[in-house]
């Protein structure tokens, strides 16, 4: 570890207890679950007397910009609910056992939240009550089908534009304009402010407290991806809070470390049975930057560019699972592309080895059959070969496919090939 002794690892639960004792008060979260919202869950048998597998087989169900669901804003409650259930039924038909539903795409909510407004992806108008509870319905309907439901949150993205007046007047970003930084054509909450870190935790933990979710899921957005010629303006915050750090990058990484560790502890306090997992960009650091890094030449490194020390979170057992987005082809090692599935699966397996953190692999189903992609992605068997390769590494405990629309449409039959080659056993809950 660059000449420094590795910190002794704690068990996940011991870490949570320790971290809880040091947290500053972040706002109370009600602990009562929604009465009557949950049916009893299936016991996990395959229903046919056969042996069921415990590997995770998941799909992302993205709501930002109405990518997967709802298909368009402003549908009726009946139409929205029918589309949601159709996605869940598709997951079952593909022999999946987990759905990662995006419930806080941009500092908004797909449940009645006291912290943030209703998402505009539902009605077309931010803050407008859609007339039903999508997250509550998703949890109940997923569990009735034997599916896990993981609530997918984006911690810091506020808007896909830089005009705060487009936010509903009651939005926290308008009430606290000092919390917000415009960058790259979008608005973000500033991770350098302790009050922001506490608020986004409160907003997410509200859903964790109210619903019997199986997991809390984050994707790859921490500090925003770099935009050429632009600077993320946190000079004032760095001057106020960064004095103990050798440089701004170290301070920024500490801000994200705190978000991860504090959220982990609070999840275990509110809903001990829920997993906490993160799906980062697939390259932590290139080996040319750090000998502990992967044999890649990726243009983005999460440690350096997003200030997300994803390797540390695994090695310190801060999270329950890591699901790196390995959205590259599985190529022979001698070809040495900038990033290679064949290189990154063994690298992440080594990172997870000896920890309590489960390794899932994020799979680029969306590339299969896309005419803009290289020829190998036009082969229906490419994705199946990924799972064959990953099966050689015992640390890999499952796969998550991006995303729900492609799981259903399956342009060239790549998902059907995965099912035929790898998912003949009936699925059961992976935990």
LUMTI-539007 format. One line per 2 residues: number of its first residue (from 1); their letters; for each residue x, y, z of N, C-alpha, C. Coordinates in steps of 0.001 Angstrom, whole numbers, plus 500000, padded with zeros to 6 digits. Layout:
NUM> A> X:Y:Z:X:Y:Z:X:Y:Z; ...
END
This chain:
1> XX> 500843:498798:500000:500000:500000:500000:500874:501246:500000; 501704:501383:498949:502581:502538:498839:503437:502751:500075
3> XX> 503891:501644:500683:504796:501748:501817:504121:501954:503144; 502811:502100:503147:502094:502313:504402:501464:501012:504850
5> XX> 501468:500774:506142:500849:499552:506665:499353:499611:506445; 498793:498489:506032:497350:498422:505831:496635:498443:507166
7> XX> 495554:499244:507227:494750:499266:508440:494128:497901:508660; 494059:497478:509921:493389:496214:510227:491941:496303:509790
9> XX> 491468:495247:509135:490098:495251:508639:489124:494908:509743; 487968:495560:509716:486895:495250:510654:485843:494416:509954
11> XX> 485087:493671:510709:483911:493045:510122:482930:494144:509763; 482060:493862:508792:481080:494866:508335:480251:495401:509480
13> XX> 479744:494501:510334:478856:494941:511400:479622:495686:512490; 480852:495215:512802:481649:495913:513804:481983:497316:513338
15> XX> 482269:497453:512034:482532:498779:511504:481323:499685:511673; 480140:499138:511366:478934:499953:511456:478716:500458:512876
17> XX> 478909:499587:513852:478715:499992:515244:479716:501073:515625; 480982:500890:515223:482014:501870:515551:481731:503204:514889
19> XX> 481371:503146:513611:481132:504391:512886:479927:505134:513434; 478909:504398:513823:477721:505048:514356:478039:505883:515582
21> XX> 478953:505384:516400:479253:506082:517642:479932:507409:517399; 480486:507610:516197:481215:508837:515907:480454:509782:514986
23> XX> 479307:509386:514491:478595:510227:513536:478032:511464:514214; 478105:512587:513534:477402:513768:513996:475935:513576:513681
25> XX> 475094:514244:514450:473665:514077:514233:473315:514521:512832; 472629:513650:512101:472315:513969:510709:470841:514073:510451
27> XX> 470038:514162:511492:468605:514229:511287:467974:512890:511551; 466919:512886:512303:466273:511623:512648:465545:511064:511442
29> XX> 465567:509756:511332:464841:509062:510273:463844:508130:510929; 462618:508254:510537:461600:507399:511128:461878:505954:510801
31> XX> 461671:505066:511770:462022:503673:511569:460870:502777:511236; 459678:503286:511212:458541:502397:510994:458381:502079:509523
33> XX> 458200:500821:509201:457944:500411:507821:456501:500726:507467; 456233:500843:506180:454871:501098:505745:453983:499921:506109
35> XX> 452936:500193:506810:452051:499119:507271:451359:498470:506088; 451423:497159:506074:450667:496403:505081:451196:496462:503672
37> XX> 452427:497014:503480:452919:497178:502116:453543:495919:501549; 453923:494973:502430:454723:493847:501972:453990:492512:502059
39> XX> 453916:491756:500969:453446:490377:501061:454553:489515:501630; 454205:488319:502068:455252:487408:502513:456106:487021:501317
41> XX> 457420:486802:501551:458320:486512:500448:458381:485021:500182; 458632:484653:498941:458826:483238:498643:460013:482693:499426
43> XX> 459938:481422:499753:460983:480812:500576:462280:480623:499826; 462252:480705:498514:463482:480606:497736:463597:479335:496920
45> XX> 462692:478376:497092:462746:477171:496264:462330:477515:494849; 462718:476694:493915:462428:477012:492518:461014:476655:492104
47> XX> 460247:476038:492980:458864:475732:492681:458664:474478:491853; 459774:473846:491444:459670:472644:490614:460444:471479:491206
49> XX> 460872:471641:492452:461595:470570:493112:463061:470522:492770; 463511:471447:491900:464911:471469:491502:465763:472306:492443
51> XX> 467074:472217:492245:467995:472996:493061:468088:474405:492477; 468012:475421:493336:468052:476806:492873:469417:477414:493167
53> XX> 469828:478382:492335:471128:479011:492499:471011:480273:493336; 472082:480609:494054:472088:481810:494871:472868:482958:494234
55> XX> 473416:482771:493037:474144:483875:492421:473194:485032:492153; 473718:486250:492218:472885:487396:491884:472814:487549:490375
57> XX> 471592:487708:489892:471338:487971:488474:470442:489191:488430; 471008:490326:488119:470248:491560:488253:470153:492358:486976
59> XX> 469248:493344:487004:469199:494330:485931:468938:495692:486549; 469548:496710:485939:469274:498088:486320:468003:498561:485627
61> XX> 467178:499278:486363:465954:499867:485831:466078:501380:486022; 466556:502055:484963:466902:503473:485049:465691:504352:484781
63> XX> 465557:505392:485611:464458:506343:485439:464933:507711:484980; 466211:508040:485158:466698:509366:484766:466449:509574:483278
65> XX> 465918:510729:482935:465513:511082:481563:464585:510037:480946; 463857:509291:481798:462918:508259:481342:463603:507221:480457
67> XX> 464835:506854:480843:465612:505939:480013:464918:504584:479837; 464526:503968:480951:463858:502668:480891:462390:502766:481294
69> XX> 462130:503572:482321:460778:503646:482874:460597:504926:483673; 459391:505517:483665:458307:505287:482708:458770:505620:481290
71> XX> 458107:505060:480310:458540:505249:478929:458472:506708:478509; 457588:507457:479132:457468:508893:478901:456812:509503:480121
73> XX> 457118:510752:480455:456437:511359:481599:454968:511638:481298; 454165:511636:482345:452762:512019:482202:451806:510890:481900
75> XX> 452261:509642:481915:451345:508520:481745:450385:508448:482929; 449287:507787:482741:448348:507591:483838:448952:506651:484878
77> XX> 448382:506640:486069:448839:505726:487114:448754:504288:486619; 447659:503946:485960:447478:502588:485455:448575:502222:484460
79> XX> 448908:503159:483557:449943:502890:482560:451327:502771:483206; 451637:503678:484136:452944:503620:484803:453107:502308:485558
81> XX> 452073:501934:486284:452139:500707:487069:452268:499485:486149; 451526:499480:485068:451585:498347:484136:452974:498221:483521
83> XX> 453591:499351:483155:454937:499303:482593:455944:498790:483623; 455817:499255:484868:456729:498803:485918:456613:497297:486118
85> XX> 455394:496809:486220:455175:495374:486433:455675:494571:485236; 455534:495120:484032:456044:494425:482850:457557:494243:482934
87> XX> 458265:495256:483442:459713:495116:483623:460034:494028:484645; 459281:493986:485725:459515:492946:486731:459225:491561:486153
89> XX> 458158:491459:485382:457843:490166:484754:458926:489758:483750; 459482:490733:483040:460581:490432:482129:461777:489885:482892
91> XX> 462084:490485:484043:463188:489990:484870:462963:488525:485241; 461740:488209:485620:461425:486817:485971:461592:485917:484755
93> XX> 461111:486365:483600:461181:485529:482400:462623:485294:481963; 463506:486203:482298:464931:486050:481973:465695:485334:483091
95> XX> 464967:484789:484038:465546:484056:485168:466501:484910:486001; 466153:486199:486138:466891:487088:487024:466285:487010:488421
97> XX> 466995:487560:489404:466460:487540:490760:466618:488855:491507; 467027:489927:490798:467188:491216:491460:466988:492343:490455
99> XX> 466342:493396:490915:466127:494597:490113:466651:495789:490893; 467429:496631:490211:468018:497827:490814:467263:499033:490250
101> XX> 466286:499502:491006:465373:500550:490540:465895:501924:490968; 466064:502807:490002:466560:504157:490280:465425:504995:490870
103> XX> 465532:505306:492152:464442:505976:492864:464782:507410:493248; 466015:507823:493054:466418:509218:493316:467391:509624:492208
105> XX> 466873:509847:491000:467762:510089:489867:468485:511430:489914; 467857:512453:490491:468461:513789:490477:467875:514637:491597
107> XX> 468293:514333:492836:467840:515107:494007:466323:515236:494027; 465649:514125:493695:464194:514064:493681:463794:512678:494171
109> XX> 462537:512311:494064:462113:511065:494697:461003:510386:493920; 461055:509036:493938:459971:508217:493406:459185:507580:494543
111> XX> 459126:508282:495657:458291:507928:496794:457930:509239:497486; 456898:509263:498317:456549:510521:498994:457595:510872:500045
113> XX> 458504:511765:499690:459636:512119:500542:459404:513462:501209; 459698:513561:502510:459614:514873:503167:460824:515753:502868
115> XX> 461820:515213:502178:463060:515940:501946:463157:516550:500563; 462649:515847:499542:462844:516281:498169:461563:516094:497370
117> XX> 461445:516801:496245:460191:516764:495487:460018:515465:494702; 458766:515218:494332:458484:514134:493398:459270:514351:492106
119> XX> 459776:513273:491534:460556:513362:490305:459675:513712:489117; 460217:514546:488238:459476:514929:487037:459379:513795:486035
121> XX> 460154:512723:486200:460052:511613:485241:458682:510950:485316; 457960:511182:486403:456645:510560:486555:455555:511359:485849
123> XX> 455476:512641:486152:454363:513451:485643:454787:514485:484615; 456078:514714:484479:456568:515788:483633:456750:517091:484383
125> XX> 456271:517143:485629:456377:518353:486445:457000:517991:487783; 458156:518541:488065:458810:518242:489335:457935:518711:490495
127> XX> 457793:517861:491490:457017:518197:492670:455554:517812:492598; 455081:517381:491425:453674:517020:491275:453443:515594:491750
129> XX> 452490:515413:492648:452160:514087:493169:451617:513219:492038; 452232:512051:491803:451763:511207:490698:450497:510426:491019
131> XX> 450074:510439:492270:448854:509743:492639:449052:508301:493066; 450307:507893:493215:450591:506542:493705:452014:506523:494245
133> XX> 452437:505390:494784:453754:505258:495397:454573:504253:494588; 455371:504718:493619:456116:503771:492770:457059:502868:493546
135> XX> 457818:503410:494495:458762:502569:495220:458040:501528:496061; 456993:501930:496764:456237:500965:497560:455658:499857:496705
137> XX> 455131:500236:495539:454583:499241:494625:455677:498321:494095; 456813:498902:493749:457910:498097:493200:458403:497068:494209
139> XX> 458533:497469:495463:458993:496533:496488:457995:495382:496635; 456735:495723:496772:455714:494690:496971:455626:493744:495774
141> XX> 455597:494300:494571:455438:493472:493373:456701:492646:493091; 457873:493214:493371:459110:492443:493189:459145:491259:494145
143> XX> 458850:491511:495399:458897:490431:496385:457852:489360:496092; 456716:489764:495583:455690:488781:495229:456164:487856:494111
145> XX> 457149:488310:493339:457690:487509:492233:459012:486836:492590; 459414:486918:493844:460679:486317:494247:461899:487113:493848
147> XX> 461715:488391:493507:462809:489268:493114:463249:490129:494292; 464546:490359:494401:465020:491397:495303:464819:492749:494648
149> XX> 464565:493773:495486:464435:495136:494994:465466:496004:495707; 466448:496451:494946:467475:497351:495462:467143:498775:495025
151> XX> 467114:499704:495980:466815:501098:495680:468107:501798:495265; 468092:502344:494071:469270:502954:493440:469156:504473:493573
153> XX> 470148:505056:494227:470166:506497:494494:471381:507133:493826; 471232:508386:493410:472380:509181:492984:472598:510259:494042
155> XX> 473713:510216:494776:473857:511123:495926:473878:512610:495589; 474595:513023:494537:474911:514444:494403:474343:515147:493186
157> XX> 473855:514432:492185:473330:515112:490996:472022:515813:491336; 471918:517086:490941:470728:517887:491221:469881:518077:489965
159> XX> 470506:518382:488836:469742:518648:487611:470634:518459:486406; 470018:518103:485284:470753:517939:484030:470775:519236:483231
161> XX> 470763:520353:483934:470931:521679:483350:471537:522560:484447; 471847:523805:484144:472478:524683:485136:471581:525831:485577
163> XX> 470291:525716:485340:469352:526793:485687:468561:526404:486935; 468911:526957:488099:468184:526586:489320:466704:526951:489279
165> XX> 466340:527937:488457:464933:528335:488417:464051:527279:487768; 464657:526295:487113:463868:525195:486556:463475:524175:487621
167> XX> 464072:524283:488800:463702:523421:489917:462453:523991:490589; 461642:523121:491159:460464:523579:491875:460903:524521:492997
169> XX> 460082:525529:493307:460478:526590:494237:460878:526059:495606; 460285:524941:496023:460561:524383:497344:461790:523484:497375
171> XX> 462457:523323:496234:463578:522385:496160:464695:522811:497116; 465305:521868:497833:466403:522231:498740:467541:522983:498049
173> XX> 467778:522705:496777:468850:523395:496065:468524:524865:495836; 467245:525224:495820:466863:526629:495704:466841:527294:497070
175> XX> 466478:526535:498089:466493:527085:499438:467913:527235:499983; 468844:526443:499422:470245:526511:499842:471126:526631:498599
177> XX> 471102:527775:497929:471891:527903:496696:473392:527745:496932; 473835:527956:498158:475258:527788:498478:475671:526316:498481
179> XX> 474715:525414:498428:475031:523987:498382:475376:523514:496974; 475103:524313:495967:475063:523843:494582:476241:524384:493775
181> XX> 476795:523523:492916:477882:523912:492018:477463:523570:490583; 477470:524556:489661:477247:524232:488248:478533:523717:487640
183> XX> 478411:522651:486841:479614:522071:486231:479201:521191:485068; 479846:521389:483949:479608:520522:482794:478176:520516:482311
185> XX> 477492:521637:482451:476109:521723:481998:475095:521134:482955; 475527:520821:484175:474621:520246:485172:474815:520940:486510
187> XX> 473890:520678:487423:473997:521167:488791:474277:519995:489720; 475187:520211:490665:475549:519187:491651:475522:519775:493046
189> XX> 475124:518954:494012:475400:519298:495396:476907:519213:495617; 477415:520077:496478:478843:520151:496744:479247:519127:497800
191> XX> 480012:518090:497441:480381:517069:498426:481285:517582:499539; 481848:518784:499369:482744:519320:500378:482063:519952:501562
193> XX> 480746:520058:501532:480007:520668:502640:479444:519594:503562; 479816:519602:504836:479270:518602:505768:477750:518612:505821
195> XX> 477129:519795:505697:475665:519849:505770:475038:519179:504548; 475700:519245:503409:475216:518534:502227:475329:517031:502436
197> XX> 476464:516595:502957:476647:515168:503204:475576:514624:504146; 475261:515368:505181:474204:514943:506097:472836:514945:505448
199> XX> 472563:515980:504630:471246:516068:504001:471007:514933:503018; 471971:514647:502139:471725:513602:501143:471573:512244:501825
201> XX> 472260:512040:502925:472041:510800:503683:470622:510746:504224; 470160:511842:504818:468795:511870:505354:467770:511573:504260
203> XX> 467981:512187:503077:467035:512004:501979:466976:510546:501547; 468123:509893:501454:468148:508491:501043:467642:507576:502152
205> XX> 468043:507836:503389:467660:506974:504507:466161:507013:504778; 465482:508054:504332:464028:508085:504471:463398:506888:503771
207> XX> 463858:506587:502566:463325:505432:501840:463743:504129:502498; 464972:504074:503011:465454:502855:503665:464602:502535:504884
209> XX> 464199:503566:505616:463390:503366:506813:461966:502933:506487; 461429:503449:505404:460007:503248:505120:459696:501959:504367
211> XX> 460664:501435:503631:460369:500330:502726:461284:499146:502984; 460750:497967:502776:461501:496733:502989:462377:496438:501776
213> XX> 463269:497370:501488:464170:497185:500347:465258:496180:500711; 465796:495548:499689:466847:494546:499899:468241:495137:499823
215> XX> 468343:496339:499295:469658:496946:499190:469575:498417:498868; 470647:499125:499218:470865:500519:498839:471993:500515:497817
217> XX> 471748:501111:496671:472660:501000:495534:473035:502384:495021; 474334:502582:494814:474834:503798:494160:475531:503413:492873
219> XX> 475494:504341:491916:476219:504077:490682:477575:504781:490715; 478038:505312:489604:479422:505761:489484:479609:507264:489615
221> XX> 478587:507991:490068:478700:509446:490130:478980:509899:491559; 480195:510397:491775:480580:510976:493069:480923:512432:492777
223> XX> 482169:512845:492790:482487:514084:492090:482248:513810:490609; 481826:514828:489851:481443:514557:488459:482627:514168:487586
225> XX> 482316:513456:486517:483340:513125:485532:483975:514413:484999; 485287:514384:484753:485970:515611:484295:485417:516105:482959
227> XX> 485321:517415:482849:484931:518077:481609:486067:519016:481222; 486596:518829:480031:487757:519603:479589:487476:521100:479665
229> XX> 488422:521821:480224:488321:523273:480276:487453:523820:481383; 486891:522951:482231:486022:523416:483305:486582:523003:484654
231> XX> 486272:523800:485663:486748:523560:487021:485560:523446:487961; 485569:522412:488774:484540:522268:489804:484912:523223:490943
233> XX> 484104:524246:491143:484464:525352:492033:484125:525021:493487; 485117:524496:494193:484956:524286:495635:486106:524954:496390
235> XX> 486577:526089:495858:487677:526805:496496:487343:527200:497927; 486162:527755:498134:485796:528239:499474:485705:527086:500463
237> XX> 485140:525981:500033:484984:524828:500919:486345:524201:501238; 487211:524151:500237:488549:523610:500474:489325:524498:501445
239> XX> 489172:525800:501292:489845:526721:502213:489327:526554:503634; 488029:526276:503761:487432:526151:505097:487701:524804:505741
241> XX> 487666:523730:504963:487691:522382:505541:488920:521550:505160; 489729:522034:504237:490782:521178:503695:492158:521349:504299
243> XX> 492268:522101:505355:493579:522430:505894:494396:521238:506366; 493743:520171:506787:494467:519016:507331:494976:518074:506248
245> XX> 494712:518390:504984:495039:517460:503901:496185:517996:503062; 496989:517095:502475:498139:517548:501699:497774:518240:500398
247> XX> 496584:517946:499867:496167:518559:498615:494656:518432:498481; 494119:519112:497494:492669:519123:497300:492135:517729:496964
249> XX> 492899:516966:496192:492432:515630:495813:492248:514750:497048; 493167:514807:497980:493053:514006:499208:491842:514428:500015
251> XX> 491592:515712:500082:490408:516210:500801:489123:515750:500122; 489091:515819:498800:487891:515370:498090:487652:513881:498313
253> XX> 488708:513080:498263:488523:511646:498508:488014:511403:499918; 488489:512167:500871:488002:512014:502241:486520:512362:502331
255> XX> 486080:513362:501596:484652:513702:501593:483811:512515:501124; 484263:511841:500070:483510:510697:499554:483645:509502:500495
257> XX> 484829:509293:501056:484997:508229:502050:484011:508402:503207; 483869:509631:503663:482942:509894:504778:481500:509606:504377
259> XX> 481136:509996:503168:479775:509703:502706:479522:508204:502717; 480474:507428:502216:480313:505982:502144:480255:505372:503540
261> XX> 481211:505711:504392:481286:505070:505710:480117:505472:506596; 479730:506732:506549:478604:507175:507372:477293:506551:506899
263> XX> 477090:506520:505582:475863:505913:505057:475806:504431:505400; 476935:503745:505297:476972:502317:505634:476495:502090:507062
265> XX> 476996:502884:507970:476613:502721:509375:475134:503007:509592; 474628:504018:508936:473218:504390:509139:472274:503351:508526
267> XX> 472649:502782:507398:471818:501727:506813:471696:500565:507787; 472802:500144:508372:472778:499002:509287:471979:499312:510541
269> XX> 471924:500567:510929:471122:500936:512094:469627:500931:511775; 469287:501369:510566:467876:501513:510187:467298:500210:509651
271> XX> 468068:499522:508799:467575:498281:508187:468747:497311:508073; 469035:496593:509156:470244:495752:509192:470309:494699:508098
273> XX> 469179:494244:507593:469190:493197:506586:469462:493670:505176; 469512:494993:504963:469709:495513:503615:471189:495588:503284
275> XX> 471540:495190:502075:472908:495335:501591:473154:496770:501147; 474417:497186:501218:474838:498469:500687:475900:498190:499642
277> XX> 475612:498589:498398:476541:498296:497328:476722:499459:496384; 477861:499452:495700:478230:500545:494810:478695:499963:493479
279> XX> 478302:500641:492394:478656:500203:491043:479516:501269:490383; 480823:501241:490611:481677:502305:490089:482094:502071:488643
281> XX> 482613:503107:488008:483362:502948:486771:484424:501881:487016; 484709:501075:485992:485431:499828:486217:486913:499916:486484
283> XX> 487531:501099:486314:488978:501223:486530:489230:502090:487751; 489845:501490:488764:490241:502238:489968:491427:503135:489650
285> XX> 492542:502530:489250:493712:503269:488761:494430:502378:487748; 495064:503002:486773:495921:502276:485850:497234:501921:486527
287> XX> 497805:500804:486126:499067:500371:486725:500180:501388:486509; 500128:502137:485415:501143:503156:485174:501061:504284:486197
289> XX> 499896:504469:486791:499714:505474:487831:500058:504926:489196; 499694:503657:489411:499843:503029:490724:500089:501538:490489
291> XX> 501154:500973:491058:501412:499539:490823:500305:498632:491326; 499452:499115:492198:498310:498323:492645:497162:498351:491641
293> XX> 497265:499203:490631:496190:499350:489665:496170:498238:488629; 495198:498318:487748:495006:497295:486713:495859:497604:485490
295> XX> 496118:496563:484704:496911:496702:483486:496030:497281:482381; 495686:498537:482580:494778:499248:481679:495381:500618:481379
297> XX> 494813:501271:480378:495205:502638:480025:493951:503488:479879; 493041:503330:480832:491755:504019:480765:491930:505525:480894
299> XX> 491080:506268:480210:491146:507724:480273:490601:508300:481555; 489820:507510:482281:489283:507919:483583:489740:506917:484628
301> XX> 490146:507426:485780:490497:506593:486925:489677:507102:488111; 488893:506223:488716:487967:506712:489746:488693:507377:490905
303> XX> 489838:506857:491278:490594:507418:492401:491019:508852:492118; 491468:509117:490911:492045:510413:490553:491033:511395:489990
305> XX> 490024:510898:489276:489123:511785:488549:487764:511966:489210; 487264:510928:489886:485986:511017:490590:486186:511094:492101
307> XX> 487445:510985:492539:487820:511054:493955:487111:509967:494764; 486972:508819:494127:486295:507668:494731:487306:506535:494869
309> XX> 487715:506251:496102:488708:505205:496351:487997:503869:496484; 487521:503372:495361:486664:502185:495349:487388:500952:495888
311> XX> 488675:500840:495625:489445:499708:496140:489476:499731:497671; 489658:500883:498240:489697:501020:499708:488383:500564:500332
313> XX> 487272:500938:499720:485975:500584:500300:485798:499072:500395; 486373:498362:499416:486314:496902:499448:487287:496346:500480
315> XX> 488527:496776:500409:489550:496217:501294:489265:496502:502764; 488555:497591:503036:488209:497925:504426:486833:497389:504824
317> XX> 486164:496669:503935:484852:496079:504245:483812:497127:504623; 483864:498268:503974:482882:499306:504268:481531:499027:503606
319> XX> 481526:498251:502546:480298:497998:501794:480053:496497:501733; 478841:496126:501326:478480:494708:501249:478803:494103:499884
321> XX> 478721:494911:498830:479083:494405:497506:479629:495537:496656; 480440:495162:495688:480943:496092:494683:480560:495516:493327
323> XX> 480086:496395:492430:479633:495944:491111:480261:496837:490050; 481558:496663:489780:482214:497527:488799:481586:497392:487422
325> XX> 481459:498505:486754:480890:498520:485414:481993:498159:484416; 482046:496890:484045:483077:496408:483127:482504:496340:481720
327> XX> 482321:497514:481142:481581:497651:479894:482486:497580:478669; 483497:496719:478722:484442:496561:477616:484400:495132:477103
329> XX> 484926:494936:475917:485004:493602:475336:485984:492730:476105; 485747:491424:476071:486695:490452:476612:487658:490091:475489
331> XX> 488857:490674:475537:489807:490522:474442:491047:489766:474899; 491769:489153:473960:493022:488483:474325:493979:489453:475007
333> XX> 494744:488944:475953:495599:489814:476757:496675:490493:475914; 497088:489865:474818:498165:490459:474032:497700:491621:473156
335> XX> 496377:491858:473101:495885:492967:472289:495996:494311:473005; 495981:494302:474320:496212:495476:475151:495383:496696:474752
337> XX> 494058:496580:474719:493233:497771:474517:493296:498646:475780; 492801:499886:475718:492848:500738:476913:492194:500110:478143
339> XX> 491116:499368:477938:490472:498649:479039:489919:497345:478498; 490031:496290:479292:489748:494946:478804:489027:494168:479899
341> XX> 487855:493638:479572:487110:492791:480510:487982:491651:481011; 488794:491088:480132:489632:489941:480493:490703:490298:481512
343> XX> 491062:491557:481596:492025:492039:482588:491335:492455:483869; 490192:493089:483741:489560:493715:484907:488815:492729:485795
345> XX> 488266:491665:485245:487622:490668:486105:488639:490059:487082; 489792:489579:486626:490752:489054:487600:491287:490122:488551
347> XX> 491420:491365:488084:491904:492424:488980:490917:492657:490120; 489646:492797:489786:488644:493013:490837:488489:491777:491725
349> XX> 488658:490596:491162:488593:489382:491973:489696:489387:493032; 490862:489843:492649:491955:489935:493609:491664:490975:494681
351> XX> 491053:492080:494298:490679:493103:495283:489690:492540:496306; 488707:491780:495835:487667:491252:496726:488132:490058:497541
353> XX> 489179:489383:497083:489635:488157:497746:490040:488447:499197; 489529:487627:500111:489873:487780:501515:489057:488812:502257
355> XX> 488097:489452:501580:487209:490414:502234:485828:489785:502419; 484941:490520:503059:483542:490099:503190:482664:490708:502101
357> XX> 483266:491355:501131:482526:492089:500108:482275:491189:498900; 481019:491087:498508:480662:490297:497332:481006:491082:496063
359> XX> 481486:490375:495060:481818:490984:493773:480774:490582:492742; 480070:491576:492223:479193:491395:491079:479818:492166:489912
361> XX> 479515:491748:488699:480074:492399:487514:478958:493106:486754; 479163:494386:486485:478234:495142:485661:478478:494863:484195
363> XX> 477439:494450:483469:477553:493992:482084:476862:494953:481114; 477522:495199:479973:477061:496190:478996:476118:495575:477973
365> XX> 474982:495074:478432:473998:494532:477489:473582:495591:476466; 473581:496856:476862:473131:497922:475965:474009:498039:474708
367> XX> 475231:497529:474782:476117:497598:473615:475852:496483:472599; 475221:495414:473052:475007:494262:472171:474037:494634:471043
369> XX> 474528:494562:469818:473689:494889:468673:473607:496360:468344; 474304:497203:469089:474328:498636:468776:475245:498837:467576
371> XX> 474718:499340:466455:475550:499469:465251:476728:500417:465428; 476698:501258:466439:477813:502173:466675:478979:501494:467386
373> XX> 478768:500273:467859:479803:499550:468593:480639:498677:467658; 481834:498264:468110:482698:497399:467280:482018:496087:466910
375> XX> 482605:495413:465939:482001:494209:465375:481736:493132:466423; 482616:493016:467413:482435:491965:468415:481126:492117:469172
377> XX> 480646:493355:469312:479378:493567:470013:478170:493207:469139; 478399:492896:467888:477296:492448:467024:477118:490931:467106
379> XX> 477988:490268:467842:477923:488822:468022:477054:488517:469242; 475951:487798:469084:475085:487495:470232:475792:486720:471337
381> XX> 476910:486088:471041:477600:485262:472037:478614:486038:472874; 478899:487309:472510:479947:488051:473219:479658:488149:474713
383> XX> 478440:488531:475073:478121:488707:476491:478163:487377:477232; 477715:486316:476589:477778:484992:477213:479222:484597:477495
385> XX> 480134:484960:476601:481552:484674:476832:482072:485413:478065; 481515:486587:478320:481907:487319:479529:481591:486502:480777
387> XX> 480398:485942:480824:480012:485170:482009:480822:483888:482119; 481182:483304:480984:482027:482110:481001:483393:482435:481601
389> XX> 483958:483553:481191:485248:483975:481738:485139:484251:483238; 484113:485007:483635:483960:485385:485041:483759:484171:485938
391> XX> 483175:483103:485399:482919:481905:486198:484208:481235:486672; 485335:481591:486080:486619:481033:486509:487105:481630:487826
393> XX> 486450:482704:488275:486897:483422:489465:485845:483286:490560; 486154:482551:491628:485146:482280:492656:484660:483524:493385
395> XX> 485422:484613:493324:484977:485845:493995:483779:486471:493291; 483581:486164:492018:482459:486739:491276:481178:486016:491690
397> XX> 480282:486748:492283:479049:486170:492837:477806:486512:492016; 477977:487155:490877:476811:487459:490057:477089:488570:489067
399> XX> 476047:488921:488311:476153:489904:487236:474901:490778:487245; 475078:492038:486826:473961:492975:486692:474028:493567:485291
401> XX> 472892:493583:484598:472849:493962:483188:472248:495354:483023; 472949:496154:482206:472439:497484:481877:471888:497445:480450
403> XX> 470603:497691:480354:469640:497969:481414:468325:497331:481019; 467255:497664:481770:465990:496939:481665:465404:496955:480258
405> XX> 465518:498087:479582:464951:498175:478225:465573:497126:477314; 466901:496961:477415:467584:495989:476579:467330:494553:477027
407> XX> 467116:494352:478333:466768:493010:478804:465475:492555:478136; 464555:493493:477946:463289:493154:477306:463375:493065:475805
409> XX> 463958:494075:475146:463989:494128:473682:464984:493115:473120; 466167:493042:473727:467196:492051:473365:467437:492046:471861
411> XX> 468018:493134:471378:468139:493406:469939:468630:492235:469102; 469715:491587:469556:470297:490508:468734:470281:489160:469466
413> XX> 469520:489080:470539:469421:487819:471257:470570:487555:472215; 471340:488599:472585:472469:488403:473496:472001:487992:474887
415> XX> 470887:488576:475364:470374:488203:476676:469818:486791:476636; 469130:486447:475587:468607:485086:475462:469748:484068:475458
417> XX> 470873:484438:474837:472029:483542:474823:472603:483372:476231; 472664:484456:477000:473116:484366:478396:472218:483420:479178
419> XX> 470916:483577:479000:469975:482721:479722:470172:481266:479327; 470280:481002:478046:470427:479627:477568:471732:478992:478043
421> XX> 472798:479791:478066:474117:479247:478405:474390:479187:479904; 473772:480117:480678:474190:480275:482070:473053:480256:483086
423> XX> 471840:480485:482661:470752:480668:483623:469685:479585:483501; 470097:478354:483242:469124:477282:483160:468609:476882:484546
425> XX> 469458:477019:485564:468965:476790:486922:468000:477885:487316; 466967:477518:488050:466015:478523:488517:466698:479414:489549
427> XX> 466416:480706:489500:467060:481615:490436:466355:481616:491782; 467094:482004:492795:466525:482304:494089:467229:483519:494635
429> XX> 466700:484082:495708:467329:485264:496280:468774:484953:496615; 469712:485841:496250:471117:485540:496429:471614:485623:497858
431> X> 470791:486094:498792:471263:486230:500173:470484:485309:501085
END
